[in-house]
Amino acid sequence: MVRTPLTPAERARGERLGRLLREARGARSMTAVAAEAGVSAETLRKIETGRAPAPAFFTVAALAAALGLSLDAVNEACAPLPLGATA
């Protein structure tokens, strides 16, 4: 199955998600946060760097819980930007 390429807006949302997770992680190691969330450190690395800009909902939910973020906060930070706005 071939995936449809992501739009620039979808890529930008992924970058905002990655930035949010990196900031929330702070000084905690990537390995520790990933283990607490039940995902691999490589998965977290890909999300944080924008190489996985559209992760699965349950992955995002697990990472948010491990980092003490509400899903509302994640949604607010990663909501689509209005037309013409930049991240």
N, C-alpha and C positions, 0 to 999 in steps of 0.2 A: 504494500500500500504506500503510495507516494503522498507525502505531506504537502499541503499548500504552503508556499513560502509566507513567512510572517510579513506583515506590513511594517513600515517604519514606526507607526504608532504602537504596534504590538511590541516591537523591539524596545522602544522607549519605556514602555510599561515594565518590561522585564528588567531593564537597567535600573529603574526606580525601585523595584522590588529588591534587587541585589544590593543596592545602596542602603535601603532600610534594614535589611538583615545584617549587613556588615556593621552598620552603626549600632544596632541593638546588641550584637555579639560583643562589641567593645574589646576588652582584653582577653575574653574567654577564647580558648583555642577552638579552631574549626572542628577538630576531632571530637572534643568534648560535647560541643553543641550538636553535632551530627549524631553522635551516639545517643544522647538524651532524646533526640527526636526520632531515632530509629531509622535514619537514612545514612547513606555512606558519606564520608567526608568529600569524596569526589562529586557527589550530587550537590552538596552544599557549595562546593567550590564553583561548579558550573553555574549554579543559580546566582551566586554572589558576583560572578564576573560577567554575567549576561550571556553566557554560552548556552544556557537553558532558559530562555526568556519566557517560556510558557509551561512551568512545572505543574504537575498534577495537584488538584485541590488538597488532597489529604497530605501531600508532602508539605505544602505551604502551611496547612493547619498544624501539623506536627512541629514544624520549625517555629511557628509563631508561639505555640505553647511553650516550647523549650526556651524561648527568648523572652517570655513574659509579655508578648504582644497580643492584643485582642485582634480578632479577624476584622473588626470594624476599623481599627487603626491601619491594618494592612490594606484594606479596601480603600480607605481615604487616601493613603499615600500612593496607591497604584491605580486609582481611578483614571479613566481616559481624560486627557486634557482637552479643554475646549479647542475648537478649530483655530489655528493660528498661534496657539500658545506653545511655548517650548519648556522642556523640563529643566 
